[in-house]
Amino acid sequence: MLGILINDEEQNELQYVIKRELEELLMDLEDHRIDKIVKQAMRERYKIIFHLYTRVASEEEIKKYIPNKVQIE
């Protein structure tokens, strides 16, 4: 296991960057032009990034990005 020490400003920056990535993935998952194989890789990436987000965000913020079964499965 690895650990990291960050200050509040760095935590806010991490939250911002991760939220933007999650939003972009959700938007791309709704795009019908993207191949199913690519979408599966995107879903796996979403799960990993969401797990990272749970480590730096508040519980209220996390609730906004909880994947639903339609988007992630």
PQR file of N, CA, C, O and H, with PARSE charges and radii, in Angstrom:
ATOM      1  N   MET A   1       0.844  -1.178   0.000 -0.4000 1.5000
ATOM      2  CA  MET A   1       0.000   0.000   0.000 -0.0000 2.0000
ATOM      3  C   MET A   1       0.888   1.240   0.000  0.5500 1.7000
ATOM      4  O   MET A   1       1.918   1.287   0.673 -0.5500 1.4000
ATOM      5  N   LEU A   2       0.473   2.225  -0.757 -0.4000 1.5000
ATOM      6  CA  LEU A   2       1.189   3.486  -0.828 -0.0000 2.0000
ATOM      7  C   LEU A   2       0.354   4.580  -0.184  0.5500 1.7000
ATOM      8  O   LEU A   2      -0.873   4.490  -0.152 -0.5500 1.4000
ATOM      9  H   LEU A   2      -0.363   2.186  -1.304  0.4000 1.0000
ATOM     10  N   GLY A   3       0.999   5.595   0.320 -0.4000 1.5000
ATOM     11  CA  GLY A   3       0.300   6.731   0.909 -0.0000 2.0000
ATOM     12  C   GLY A   3       0.802   8.020   0.286  0.5500 1.7000
ATOM     13  O   GLY A   3       1.862   8.055  -0.339 -0.5500 1.4000
ATOM     14  H   GLY A   3       1.995   5.669   0.294  0.4000 1.0000
ATOM     15  N   ILE A   4       0.034   9.069   0.465 -0.4000 1.5000
ATOM     16  CA  ILE A   4       0.420  10.365  -0.077 -0.0000 2.0000
ATOM     17  C   ILE A   4      -0.083  11.450   0.874  0.5500 1.7000
ATOM     18  O   ILE A   4      -1.203  11.381   1.380 -0.5500 1.4000
ATOM     19  H   ILE A   4      -0.827   9.041   0.973  0.4000 1.0000
ATOM     20  N   LEU A   5       0.754  12.438   1.104 -0.4000 1.5000
ATOM     21  CA  LEU A   5       0.358  13.589   1.904 -0.0000 2.0000
ATOM     22  C   LEU A   5       0.141  14.767   0.970  0.5500 1.7000
ATOM     23  O   LEU A   5       1.030  15.145   0.206 -0.5500 1.4000
ATOM     24  H   LEU A   5       1.664  12.494   0.693  0.4000 1.0000
ATOM     25  N   ILE A   6      -1.065  15.346   1.042 -0.4000 1.5000
ATOM     26  CA  ILE A   6      -1.375  16.498   0.202 -0.0000 2.0000
ATOM     27  C   ILE A   6      -2.065  17.548   1.067  0.5500 1.7000
ATOM     28  O   ILE A   6      -2.712  17.223   2.062 -0.5500 1.4000
ATOM     29  H   ILE A   6      -1.787  15.039   1.662  0.4000 1.0000
ATOM     30  N   ASN A   7      -1.920  18.795   0.678 -0.4000 1.5000
ATOM     31  CA  ASN A   7      -2.616  19.852   1.419 -0.0000 2.0000
ATOM     32  C   ASN A   7      -4.005  20.063   0.816  0.5500 1.7000
ATOM     33  O   ASN A   7      -4.362  19.428  -0.177 -0.5500 1.4000
ATOM     34  H   ASN A   7      -1.395  19.060  -0.130  0.4000 1.0000
ATOM     35  N   ASP A   8      -4.779  20.958   1.421 -0.4000 1.5000
ATOM     36  CA  ASP A   8      -6.162  21.176   0.984 -0.0000 2.0000
ATOM     37  C   ASP A   8      -6.246  21.675  -0.458  0.5500 1.7000
ATOM     38  O   ASP A   8      -7.127  21.266  -1.215 -0.5500 1.4000
ATOM     39  H   ASP A   8      -4.488  21.474   2.227  0.4000 1.0000
ATOM     40  N   GLU A   9      -5.333  22.553  -0.826 -0.4000 1.5000
ATOM     41  CA  GLU A   9      -5.344  23.079  -2.193 -0.0000 2.0000
ATOM     42  C   GLU A   9      -5.090  21.967  -3.213  0.5500 1.7000
ATOM     43  O   GLU A   9      -5.743  21.907  -4.255 -0.5500 1.4000
ATOM     44  H   GLU A   9      -4.618  22.886  -0.212  0.4000 1.0000
ATOM     45  N   GLU A  10      -4.142  21.095  -2.903 -0.4000 1.5000
ATOM     46  CA  GLU A  10      -3.849  19.973  -3.800 -0.0000 2.0000
ATOM     47  C   GLU A  10      -5.016  18.997  -3.852  0.5500 1.7000
ATOM     48  O   GLU A  10      -5.307  18.428  -4.904 -0.5500 1.4000
ATOM     49  H   GLU A  10      -3.612  21.144  -2.057  0.4000 1.0000
ATOM     50  N   GLN A  11      -5.681  18.804  -2.727 -0.4000 1.5000
ATOM     51  CA  GLN A  11      -6.844  17.925  -2.706 -0.0000 2.0000
ATOM     52  C   GLN A  11      -7.954  18.477  -3.594  0.5500 1.7000
ATOM     53  O   GLN A  11      -8.587  17.732  -4.341 -0.5500 1.4000
ATOM     54  H   GLN A  11      -5.445  19.267  -1.872  0.4000 1.0000
ATOM     55  N   ASN A  12      -8.184  19.769  -3.512 -0.4000 1.5000
ATOM     56  CA  ASN A  12      -9.208  20.386  -4.352 -0.0000 2.0000
ATOM     57  C   ASN A  12      -8.859  20.262  -5.830  0.5500 1.7000
ATOM     58  O   ASN A  12      -9.736  20.032  -6.662 -0.5500 1.4000
ATOM     59  H   ASN A  12      -7.669  20.375  -2.906  0.4000 1.0000
ATOM     60  N   GLU A  13      -7.582  20.415  -6.154 -0.4000 1.5000
ATOM     61  CA  GLU A  13      -7.154  20.275  -7.547 -0.0000 2.0000
ATOM     62  C   GLU A  13      -7.347  18.841  -8.034  0.5500 1.7000
ATOM     63  O   GLU A  13      -7.800  18.625  -9.158 -0.5500 1.4000
ATOM     64  H   GLU A  13      -6.869  20.602  -5.479  0.4000 1.0000
ATOM     65  N   LEU A  14      -7.009  17.865  -7.199 -0.4000 1.5000
ATOM     66  CA  LEU A  14      -7.231  16.457  -7.564 -0.0000 2.0000
ATOM     67  C   LEU A  14      -8.717  16.183  -7.788  0.5500 1.7000
ATOM     68  O   LEU A  14      -9.089  15.511  -8.750 -0.5500 1.4000
ATOM     69  H   LEU A  14      -6.641  18.040  -6.286  0.4000 1.0000
ATOM     70  N   GLN A  15      -9.551  16.696  -6.913 -0.4000 1.5000
ATOM     71  CA  GLN A  15     -10.996  16.514  -7.073 -0.0000 2.0000
ATOM     72  C   GLN A  15     -11.456  17.082  -8.409  0.5500 1.7000
ATOM     73  O   GLN A  15     -12.216  16.439  -9.133 -0.5500 1.4000
ATOM     74  H   GLN A  15      -9.249  17.242  -6.132  0.4000 1.0000
ATOM     75  N   TYR A  16     -11.004  18.261  -8.729 -0.4000 1.5000
ATOM     76  CA  TYR A  16     -11.407  18.912  -9.975 -0.0000 2.0000
ATOM     77  C   TYR A  16     -10.990  18.090 -11.192  0.5500 1.7000
ATOM     78  O   TYR A  16     -11.796  17.858 -12.093 -0.5500 1.4000
ATOM     79  H   TYR A  16     -10.387  18.784  -8.141  0.4000 1.0000
ATOM     80  N   VAL A  17      -9.749  17.657 -11.218 -0.4000 1.5000
ATOM     81  CA  VAL A  17      -9.234  16.896 -12.367 -0.0000 2.0000
ATOM     82  C   VAL A  17      -9.976  15.566 -12.505  0.5500 1.7000
ATOM     83  O   VAL A  17     -10.343  15.163 -13.608 -0.5500 1.4000
ATOM     84  H   VAL A  17      -9.094  17.846 -10.486  0.4000 1.0000
ATOM     85  N   ILE A  18     -10.188  14.903 -11.397 -0.4000 1.5000
ATOM     86  CA  ILE A  18     -10.871  13.601 -11.439 -0.0000 2.0000
ATOM     87  C   ILE A  18     -12.330  13.776 -11.859  0.5500 1.7000
ATOM     88  O   ILE A  18     -12.840  12.978 -12.646 -0.5500 1.4000
ATOM     89  H   ILE A  18      -9.890  15.230 -10.500  0.4000 1.0000
ATOM     90  N   LYS A  19     -13.006  14.800 -11.349 -0.4000 1.5000
ATOM     91  CA  LYS A  19     -14.399  15.034 -11.741 -0.0000 2.0000
ATOM     92  C   LYS A  19     -14.511  15.285 -13.234  0.5500 1.7000
ATOM     93  O   LYS A  19     -15.424  14.770 -13.880 -0.5500 1.4000
ATOM     94  H   LYS A  19     -12.591  15.447 -10.709  0.4000 1.0000
ATOM     95  N   ARG A  20     -13.611  16.058 -13.785 -0.4000 1.5000
ATOM     96  CA  ARG A  20     -13.647  16.324 -15.227 -0.0000 2.0000
ATOM     97  C   ARG A  20     -13.472  15.028 -16.024  0.5500 1.7000
ATOM     98  O   ARG A  20     -14.144  14.819 -17.034 -0.5500 1.4000
ATOM     99  H   ARG A  20     -12.870  16.477 -13.261  0.4000 1.0000
ATOM    100  N   GLU A  21     -12.580  14.175 -15.571 -0.4000 1.5000
ATOM    101  CA  GLU A  21     -12.358  12.901 -16.268 -0.0000 2.0000
ATOM    102  C   GLU A  21     -13.600  12.013 -16.169  0.5500 1.7000
ATOM    103  O   GLU A  21     -13.996  11.391 -17.155 -0.5500 1.4000
ATOM    104  H   GLU A  21     -12.034  14.345 -14.751  0.4000 1.0000
ATOM    105  N   LEU A  22     -14.213  11.951 -14.991 -0.4000 1.5000
ATOM    106  CA  LEU A  22     -15.423  11.146 -14.824 -0.0000 2.0000
ATOM    107  C   LEU A  22     -16.549  11.673 -15.717  0.5500 1.7000
ATOM    108  O   LEU A  22     -17.263  10.890 -16.343 -0.5500 1.4000
ATOM    109  H   LEU A  22     -13.891  12.456 -14.190  0.4000 1.0000
ATOM    110  N   GLU A  23     -16.706  12.983 -15.776 -0.4000 1.5000
ATOM    111  CA  GLU A  23     -17.751  13.569 -16.619 -0.0000 2.0000
ATOM    112  C   GLU A  23     -17.505  13.283 -18.092  0.5500 1.7000
ATOM    113  O   GLU A  23     -18.441  12.997 -18.839 -0.5500 1.4000
ATOM    114  H   GLU A  23     -16.126  13.619 -15.268  0.4000 1.0000
ATOM    115  N   GLU A  24     -16.263  13.360 -18.503 -0.4000 1.5000
ATOM    116  CA  GLU A  24     -15.941  13.076 -19.903 -0.0000 2.0000
ATOM    117  C   GLU A  24     -16.218  11.617 -20.247  0.5500 1.7000
ATOM    118  O   GLU A  24     -16.740  11.319 -21.322 -0.5500 1.4000
ATOM    119  H   GLU A  24     -15.503  13.592 -17.896  0.4000 1.0000
ATOM    120  N   LEU A  25     -15.873  10.718 -19.347 -0.4000 1.5000
ATOM    121  CA  LEU A  25     -16.145   9.301 -19.588 -0.0000 2.0000
ATOM    122  C   LEU A  25     -17.645   9.041 -19.668  0.5500 1.7000
ATOM    123  O   LEU A  25     -18.101   8.305 -20.543 -0.5500 1.4000
ATOM    124  H   LEU A  25     -15.449  10.961 -18.475  0.4000 1.0000
ATOM    125  N   LEU A  26     -18.411   9.638 -18.765 -0.4000 1.5000
ATOM    126  CA  LEU A  26     -19.865   9.449 -18.806 -0.0000 2.0000
ATOM    127  C   LEU A  26     -20.454   9.961 -20.116  0.5500 1.7000
ATOM    128  O   LEU A  26     -21.341   9.332 -20.693 -0.5500 1.4000
ATOM    129  H   LEU A  26     -18.041  10.236 -18.054  0.4000 1.0000
ATOM    130  N   MET A  27     -19.963  11.095 -20.575 -0.4000 1.5000
ATOM    131  CA  MET A  27     -20.447  11.653 -21.831 -0.0000 2.0000
ATOM    132  C   MET A  27     -20.100  10.719 -22.998  0.5500 1.7000
ATOM    133  O   MET A  27     -20.937  10.474 -23.867 -0.5500 1.4000
ATOM    134  H   MET A  27     -19.243  11.606 -20.106  0.4000 1.0000
ATOM    135  N   ASP A  28     -18.881  10.205 -23.017 -0.4000 1.5000
ATOM    136  CA  ASP A  28     -18.460   9.312 -24.092 -0.0000 2.0000
ATOM    137  C   ASP A  28     -19.196   7.978 -24.053  0.5500 1.7000
ATOM    138  O   ASP A  28     -19.434   7.378 -25.102 -0.5500 1.4000
ATOM    139  H   ASP A  28     -18.201  10.404 -22.311  0.4000 1.0000
ATOM    140  N   LEU A  29     -19.558   7.508 -22.874 -0.4000 1.5000
ATOM    141  CA  LEU A  29     -20.290   6.248 -22.773 -0.0000 2.0000
ATOM    142  C   LEU A  29     -21.681   6.356 -23.395  0.5500 1.7000
ATOM    143  O   LEU A  29     -22.258   5.345 -23.797 -0.5500 1.4000
ATOM    144  H   LEU A  29     -19.364   7.995 -22.023  0.4000 1.0000
ATOM    145  N   GLU A  30     -22.212   7.545 -23.477 -0.4000 1.5000
ATOM    146  CA  GLU A  30     -23.526   7.749 -24.092 -0.0000 2.0000
ATOM    147  C   GLU A  30     -23.444   7.892 -25.608  0.5500 1.7000
ATOM    148  O   GLU A  30     -24.474   7.874 -26.283 -0.5500 1.4000
ATOM    149  H   GLU A  30     -21.743   8.366 -23.150  0.4000 1.0000
ATOM    150  N   ASP A  31     -22.249   8.033 -26.147 -0.4000 1.5000
ATOM    151  CA  ASP A  31     -22.050   8.204 -27.582 -0.0000 2.0000
ATOM    152  C   ASP A  31     -22.228   6.855 -28.284  0.5500 1.7000
ATOM    153  O   ASP A  31     -21.486   5.908 -28.023 -0.5500 1.4000
ATOM    154  H   ASP A  31     -21.413   8.047 -25.598  0.4000 1.0000
ATOM    155  N   HIS A  32     -23.208   6.781 -29.167 -0.4000 1.5000
ATOM    156  CA  HIS A  32     -23.524   5.517 -29.834 -0.0000 2.0000
ATOM    157  C   HIS A  32     -22.535   5.175 -30.950  0.5500 1.7000
ATOM    158  O   HIS A  32     -22.557   4.060 -31.470 -0.5500 1.4000
ATOM    159  H   HIS A  32     -23.810   7.550 -29.379  0.4000 1.0000
ATOM    160  N   ARG A  33     -21.687   6.103 -31.316 -0.4000 1.5000
ATOM    161  CA  ARG A  33     -20.712   5.850 -32.376 -0.0000 2.0000
ATOM    162  C   ARG A  33     -19.486   5.085 -31.877  0.5500 1.7000
ATOM    163  O   ARG A  33     -18.711   4.563 -32.678 -0.5500 1.4000
ATOM    164  H   ARG A  33     -21.669   7.009 -30.894  0.4000 1.0000
ATOM    165  N   ILE A  34     -19.314   5.020 -30.569 -0.4000 1.5000
ATOM    166  CA  ILE A  34     -18.133   4.364 -30.002 -0.0000 2.0000
ATOM    167  C   ILE A  34     -18.374   2.858 -29.926  0.5500 1.7000
ATOM    168  O   ILE A  34     -19.437   2.407 -29.499 -0.5500 1.4000
ATOM    169  H   ILE A  34     -19.944   5.444 -29.918  0.4000 1.0000
ATOM    170  N   ASP A  35     -17.376   2.095 -30.343 -0.4000 1.5000
ATOM    171  CA  ASP A  35     -17.445   0.631 -30.383 -0.0000 2.0000
ATOM    172  C   ASP A  35     -17.623   0.045 -28.981  0.5500 1.7000
ATOM    173  O   ASP A  35     -17.160   0.620 -27.995 -0.5500 1.4000
ATOM    174  H   ASP A  35     -16.512   2.462 -30.689  0.4000 1.0000
ATOM    175  N   LYS A  36     -18.295  -1.100 -28.904 -0.4000 1.5000
ATOM    176  CA  LYS A  36     -18.568  -1.758 -27.623 -0.0000 2.0000
ATOM    177  C   LYS A  36     -17.293  -2.146 -26.878  0.5500 1.7000
ATOM    178  O   LYS A  36     -17.239  -2.050 -25.652 -0.5500 1.4000
ATOM    179  H   LYS A  36     -18.670  -1.566 -29.705  0.4000 1.0000
ATOM    180  N   ILE A  37     -16.289  -2.574 -27.598 -0.4000 1.5000
ATOM    181  CA  ILE A  37     -15.025  -2.971 -26.962 -0.0000 2.0000
ATOM    182  C   ILE A  37     -14.359  -1.755 -26.313  0.5500 1.7000
ATOM    183  O   ILE A  37     -13.818  -1.847 -25.212 -0.5500 1.4000
ATOM    184  H   ILE A  37     -16.333  -2.652 -28.594  0.4000 1.0000
ATOM    185  N   VAL A  38     -14.405  -0.638 -26.996 -0.4000 1.5000
ATOM    186  CA  VAL A  38     -13.835   0.603 -26.463 -0.0000 2.0000
ATOM    187  C   VAL A  38     -14.632   1.057 -25.242  0.5500 1.7000
ATOM    188  O   VAL A  38     -14.059   1.515 -24.254 -0.5500 1.4000
ATOM    189  H   VAL A  38     -14.845  -0.563 -27.891  0.4000 1.0000
ATOM    190  N   LYS A  39     -15.942   0.928 -25.316 -0.4000 1.5000
ATOM    191  CA  LYS A  39     -16.776   1.314 -24.182 -0.0000 2.0000
ATOM    192  C   LYS A  39     -16.494   0.445 -22.960  0.5500 1.7000
ATOM    193  O   LYS A  39     -16.536   0.933 -21.831 -0.5500 1.4000
ATOM    194  H   LYS A  39     -16.407   0.556 -26.119  0.4000 1.0000
ATOM    195  N   GLN A  40     -16.210  -0.823 -23.173 -0.4000 1.5000
ATOM    196  CA  GLN A  40     -15.891  -1.698 -22.046 -0.0000 2.0000
ATOM    197  C   GLN A  40     -14.609  -1.221 -21.356  0.5500 1.7000
ATOM    198  O   GLN A  40     -14.533  -1.205 -20.128 -0.5500 1.4000
ATOM    199  H   GLN A  40     -16.176  -1.219 -24.090  0.4000 1.0000
ATOM    200  N   ALA A  41     -13.621  -0.841 -22.131 -0.4000 1.5000
ATOM    201  CA  ALA A  41     -12.379  -0.301 -21.565 -0.0000 2.0000
ATOM    202  C   ALA A  41     -12.662   1.006 -20.824  0.5500 1.7000
ATOM    203  O   ALA A  41     -12.072   1.271 -19.777 -0.5500 1.4000
ATOM    204  H   ALA A  41     -13.683  -0.854 -23.129  0.4000 1.0000
ATOM    205  N   MET A  42     -13.552   1.808 -21.363 -0.4000 1.5000
ATOM    206  CA  MET A  42     -13.922   3.063 -20.710 -0.0000 2.0000
ATOM    207  C   MET A  42     -14.632   2.805 -19.386  0.5500 1.7000
ATOM    208  O   MET A  42     -14.413   3.530 -18.415 -0.5500 1.4000
ATOM    209  H   MET A  42     -14.031   1.593 -22.214  0.4000 1.0000
ATOM    210  N   ARG A  43     -15.477   1.784 -19.339 -0.4000 1.5000
ATOM    211  CA  ARG A  43     -16.174   1.433 -18.097 -0.0000 2.0000
ATOM    212  C   ARG A  43     -15.178   0.998 -17.019  0.5500 1.7000
ATOM    213  O   ARG A  43     -15.302   1.381 -15.855 -0.5500 1.4000
ATOM    214  H   ARG A  43     -15.655   1.195 -20.128  0.4000 1.0000
ATOM    215  N   GLU A  44     -14.200   0.202 -17.416 -0.4000 1.5000
ATOM    216  CA  GLU A  44     -13.178  -0.230 -16.467 -0.0000 2.0000
ATOM    217  C   GLU A  44     -12.379   0.967 -15.956  0.5500 1.7000
ATOM    218  O   GLU A  44     -12.063   1.051 -14.770 -0.5500 1.4000
ATOM    219  H   GLU A  44     -14.099  -0.109 -18.362  0.4000 1.0000
ATOM    220  N   ARG A  45     -12.060   1.881 -16.854 -0.4000 1.5000
ATOM    221  CA  ARG A  45     -11.342   3.099 -16.468 -0.0000 2.0000
ATOM    222  C   ARG A  45     -12.184   3.934 -15.513  0.5500 1.7000
ATOM    223  O   ARG A  45     -11.664   4.483 -14.541 -0.5500 1.4000
ATOM    224  H   ARG A  45     -12.317   1.813 -17.818  0.4000 1.0000
ATOM    225  N   TYR A  46     -13.483   4.033 -15.784 -0.4000 1.5000
ATOM    226  CA  TYR A  46     -14.377   4.789 -14.904 -0.0000 2.0000
ATOM    227  C   TYR A  46     -14.346   4.217 -13.491  0.5500 1.7000
ATOM    228  O   TYR A  46     -14.260   4.961 -12.514 -0.5500 1.4000
ATOM    229  H   TYR A  46     -13.906   3.587 -16.573  0.4000 1.0000
ATOM    230  N   LYS A  47     -14.416   2.911 -13.389 -0.4000 1.5000
ATOM    231  CA  LYS A  47     -14.415   2.265 -12.065 -0.0000 2.0000
ATOM    232  C   LYS A  47     -13.135   2.583 -11.299  0.5500 1.7000
ATOM    233  O   LYS A  47     -13.183   2.861 -10.101 -0.5500 1.4000
ATOM    234  H   LYS A  47     -14.486   2.306 -14.183  0.4000 1.0000
ATOM    235  N   ILE A  48     -12.007   2.544 -11.972 -0.4000 1.5000
ATOM    236  CA  ILE A  48     -10.724   2.830 -11.325 -0.0000 2.0000
ATOM    237  C   ILE A  48     -10.664   4.293 -10.888  0.5500 1.7000
ATOM    238  O   ILE A  48     -10.272   4.591  -9.760 -0.5500 1.4000
ATOM    239  H   ILE A  48     -11.968   2.319 -12.946  0.4000 1.0000
ATOM    240  N   ILE A  49     -11.048   5.194 -11.772 -0.4000 1.5000
ATOM    241  CA  ILE A  49     -10.988   6.619 -11.462 -0.0000 2.0000
ATOM    242  C   ILE A  49     -11.999   6.973 -10.375  0.5500 1.7000
ATOM    243  O   ILE A  49     -11.716   7.806  -9.514 -0.5500 1.4000
ATOM    244  H   ILE A  49     -11.366   4.951 -12.689  0.4000 1.0000
ATOM    245  N   PHE A  50     -13.169   6.349 -10.409 -0.4000 1.5000
ATOM    246  CA  PHE A  50     -14.166   6.601  -9.367 -0.0000 2.0000
ATOM    247  C   PHE A  50     -13.629   6.169  -8.007  0.5500 1.7000
ATOM    248  O   PHE A  50     -13.819   6.868  -7.011 -0.5500 1.4000
ATOM    249  H   PHE A  50     -13.399   5.673 -11.108  0.4000 1.0000
ATOM    250  N   HIS A  51     -12.968   5.034  -7.964 -0.4000 1.5000
ATOM    251  CA  HIS A  51     -12.386   4.549  -6.706 -0.0000 2.0000
ATOM    252  C   HIS A  51     -11.347   5.548  -6.187  0.5500 1.7000
ATOM    253  O   HIS A  51     -11.284   5.810  -4.986 -0.5500 1.4000
ATOM    254  H   HIS A  51     -12.813   4.467  -8.773  0.4000 1.0000
ATOM    255  N   LEU A  52     -10.552   6.091  -7.071 -0.4000 1.5000
ATOM    256  CA  LEU A  52      -9.584   7.126  -6.691 -0.0000 2.0000
ATOM    257  C   LEU A  52     -10.316   8.360  -6.166  0.5500 1.7000
ATOM    258  O   LEU A  52      -9.890   8.960  -5.179 -0.5500 1.4000
ATOM    259  H   LEU A  52     -10.604   5.878  -8.047  0.4000 1.0000
ATOM    260  N   TYR A  53     -11.403   8.738  -6.814 -0.4000 1.5000
ATOM    261  CA  TYR A  53     -12.182   9.901  -6.398 -0.0000 2.0000
ATOM    262  C   TYR A  53     -12.735   9.732  -4.987  0.5500 1.7000
ATOM    263  O   TYR A  53     -12.800  10.697  -4.225 -0.5500 1.4000
ATOM    264  H   TYR A  53     -11.749   8.251  -7.616  0.4000 1.0000
ATOM    265  N   THR A  54     -13.132   8.515  -4.636 -0.4000 1.5000
ATOM    266  CA  THR A  54     -13.672   8.280  -3.291 -0.0000 2.0000
ATOM    267  C   THR A  54     -12.631   8.553  -2.209  0.5500 1.7000
ATOM    268  O   THR A  54     -12.989   8.760  -1.050 -0.5500 1.4000
ATOM    269  H   THR A  54     -13.079   7.731  -5.254  0.4000 1.0000
ATOM    270  N   ARG A  55     -11.363   8.555  -2.567 -0.4000 1.5000
ATOM    271  CA  ARG A  55     -10.306   8.807  -1.587 -0.0000 2.0000
ATOM    272  C   ARG A  55     -10.051  10.286  -1.346  0.5500 1.7000
ATOM    273  O   ARG A  55      -9.454  10.643  -0.330 -0.5500 1.4000
ATOM    274  H   ARG A  55     -11.072   8.386  -3.509  0.4000 1.0000
ATOM    275  N   VAL A  56     -10.484  11.155  -2.251 -0.4000 1.5000
ATOM    276  CA  VAL A  56     -10.187  12.578  -2.098 -0.0000 2.0000
ATOM    277  C   VAL A  56     -11.430  13.457  -1.980  0.5500 1.7000
ATOM    278  O   VAL A  56     -11.309  14.644  -1.676 -0.5500 1.4000
ATOM    279  H   VAL A  56     -10.969  10.865  -3.077  0.4000 1.0000
ATOM    280  N   ALA A  57     -12.607  12.913  -2.211 -0.4000 1.5000
ATOM    281  CA  ALA A  57     -13.825  13.733  -2.224 -0.0000 2.0000
ATOM    282  C   ALA A  57     -14.702  13.449  -1.012  0.5500 1.7000
ATOM    283  O   ALA A  57     -14.577  12.417  -0.353 -0.5500 1.4000
ATOM    284  H   ALA A  57     -12.705  11.949  -2.458  0.4000 1.0000
ATOM    285  N   SER A  58     -15.591  14.395  -0.742 -0.4000 1.5000
ATOM    286  CA  SER A  58     -16.546  14.220   0.353 -0.0000 2.0000
ATOM    287  C   SER A  58     -17.639  13.236  -0.074  0.5500 1.7000
ATOM    288  O   SER A  58     -17.810  12.937  -1.256 -0.5500 1.4000
ATOM    289  H   SER A  58     -15.693  15.233  -1.278  0.4000 1.0000
ATOM    290  N   GLU A  59     -18.351  12.758   0.904 -0.4000 1.5000
ATOM    291  CA  GLU A  59     -19.415  11.783   0.633 -0.0000 2.0000
ATOM    292  C   GLU A  59     -20.503  12.377  -0.266  0.5500 1.7000
ATOM    293  O   GLU A  59     -21.042  11.687  -1.131 -0.5500 1.4000
ATOM    294  H   GLU A  59     -18.212  13.001   1.864  0.4000 1.0000
ATOM    295  N   GLU A  60     -20.821  13.650  -0.060 -0.4000 1.5000
ATOM    296  CA  GLU A  60     -21.832  14.315  -0.889 -0.0000 2.0000
ATOM    297  C   GLU A  60     -21.387  14.406  -2.346  0.5500 1.7000
ATOM    298  O   GLU A  60     -22.186  14.190  -3.257 -0.5500 1.4000
ATOM    299  H   GLU A  60     -20.383  14.210   0.642  0.4000 1.0000
ATOM    300  N   GLU A  61     -20.122  14.725  -2.563 -0.4000 1.5000
ATOM    301  CA  GLU A  61     -19.591  14.810  -3.930 -0.0000 2.0000
ATOM    302  C   GLU A  61     -19.541  13.436  -4.585  0.5500 1.7000
ATOM    303  O   GLU A  61     -19.811  13.306  -5.779 -0.5500 1.4000
ATOM    304  H   GLU A  61     -19.473  14.900  -1.823  0.4000 1.0000
ATOM    305  N   ILE A  62     -19.205  12.436  -3.825 -0.4000 1.5000
ATOM    306  CA  ILE A  62     -19.101  11.073  -4.358 -0.0000 2.0000
ATOM    307  C   ILE A  62     -20.448  10.597  -4.885  0.5500 1.7000
ATOM    308  O   ILE A  62     -20.515   9.927  -5.915 -0.5500 1.4000
ATOM    309  H   ILE A  62     -18.986  12.542  -2.856  0.4000 1.0000
ATOM    310  N   LYS A  63     -21.511  10.939  -4.187 -0.4000 1.5000
ATOM    311  CA  LYS A  63     -22.857  10.495  -4.578 -0.0000 2.0000
ATOM    312  C   LYS A  63     -23.217  10.932  -5.988  0.5500 1.7000
ATOM    313  O   LYS A  63     -23.959  10.236  -6.680 -0.5500 1.4000
ATOM    314  H   LYS A  63     -21.457  11.483  -3.350  0.4000 1.0000
ATOM    315  N   LYS A  64     -22.703  12.072  -6.421 -0.4000 1.5000
ATOM    316  CA  LYS A  64     -23.015  12.588  -7.750 -0.0000 2.0000
ATOM    317  C   LYS A  64     -22.443  11.718  -8.866  0.5500 1.7000
ATOM    318  O   LYS A  64     -22.947  11.736  -9.989 -0.5500 1.4000
ATOM    319  H   LYS A  64     -22.100  12.638  -5.859  0.4000 1.0000
ATOM    320  N   TYR A  65     -21.402  10.964  -8.563 -0.4000 1.5000
ATOM    321  CA  TYR A  65     -20.712  10.207  -9.597 -0.0000 2.0000
ATOM    322  C   TYR A  65     -20.810   8.692  -9.410  0.5500 1.7000
ATOM    323  O   TYR A  65     -20.103   7.936 -10.076 -0.5500 1.4000
ATOM    324  H   TYR A  65     -20.993  10.949  -7.650  0.4000 1.0000
ATOM    325  N   ILE A  66     -21.681   8.252  -8.510 -0.4000 1.5000
ATOM    326  CA  ILE A  66     -21.870   6.809  -8.344 -0.0000 2.0000
ATOM    327  C   ILE A  66     -22.417   6.272  -9.657  0.5500 1.7000
ATOM    328  O   ILE A  66     -23.456   6.721 -10.138 -0.5500 1.4000
ATOM    329  H   ILE A  66     -22.255   8.866  -7.969  0.4000 1.0000
ATOM    330  N   PRO A  67     -21.716   5.317 -10.224 -0.5600 1.5000
ATOM    331  CA  PRO A  67     -22.160   4.807 -11.527  0.2800 2.0000
ATOM    332  C   PRO A  67     -23.468   4.027 -11.401  0.5500 1.7000
ATOM    333  O   PRO A  67     -23.661   3.255 -10.462 -0.5500 1.4000
ATOM    334  N   ASN A  68     -24.356   4.243 -12.362 -0.4000 1.5000
ATOM    335  CA  ASN A  68     -25.565   3.432 -12.375 -0.0000 2.0000
ATOM    336  C   ASN A  68     -25.358   2.259 -13.325  0.5500 1.7000
ATOM    337  O   ASN A  68     -24.448   2.278 -14.154 -0.5500 1.4000
ATOM    338  H   ASN A  68     -24.199   4.870 -13.126  0.4000 1.0000
ATOM    339  N   LYS A  69     -26.182   1.266 -13.206 -0.4000 1.5000
ATOM    340  CA  LYS A  69     -25.973   0.035 -13.978 -0.0000 2.0000
ATOM    341  C   LYS A  69     -26.082   0.252 -15.483  0.5500 1.7000
ATOM    342  O   LYS A  69     -25.421  -0.443 -16.254 -0.5500 1.4000
ATOM    343  H   LYS A  69     -26.922   1.251 -12.533  0.4000 1.0000
ATOM    344  N   VAL A  70     -26.889   1.189 -15.902 -0.4000 1.5000
ATOM    345  CA  VAL A  70     -27.068   1.433 -17.339 -0.0000 2.0000
ATOM    346  C   VAL A  70     -25.759   1.946 -17.958  0.5500 1.7000
ATOM    347  O   VAL A  70     -25.379   1.527 -19.052 -0.5500 1.4000
ATOM    348  H   VAL A  70     -27.426   1.754 -15.275  0.4000 1.0000
ATOM    349  N   GLN A  71     -25.082   2.847 -17.258 -0.4000 1.5000
ATOM    350  CA  GLN A  71     -23.876   3.445 -17.811 -0.0000 2.0000
ATOM    351  C   GLN A  71     -22.675   2.515 -17.709  0.5500 1.7000
ATOM    352  O   GLN A  71     -21.847   2.476 -18.619 -0.5500 1.4000
ATOM    353  H   GLN A  71     -25.390   3.188 -16.370  0.4000 1.0000
ATOM    354  N   ILE A  72     -22.570   1.773 -16.628 -0.4000 1.5000
ATOM    355  CA  ILE A  72     -21.347   1.030 -16.364 -0.0000 2.0000
ATOM    356  C   ILE A  72     -21.442  -0.435 -16.801  0.5500 1.7000
ATOM    357  O   ILE A  72     -20.404  -1.063 -17.014 -0.5500 1.4000
ATOM    358  H   ILE A  72     -23.243   1.804 -15.888  0.4000 1.0000
ATOM    359  N   GLU A  73     -22.588  -0.979 -16.935 -0.4000 1.5000
ATOM    360  CA  GLU A  73     -22.660  -2.395 -17.334 -0.0000 2.0000
ATOM    361  C   GLU A  73     -22.925  -2.559 -18.807  0.5500 1.7000
ATOM    362  O   GLU A  73     -23.013  -3.685 -19.296 -0.5500 1.4000
ATOM    363  H   GLU A  73     -23.431  -0.469 -16.762  0.4000 1.0000
TER
END
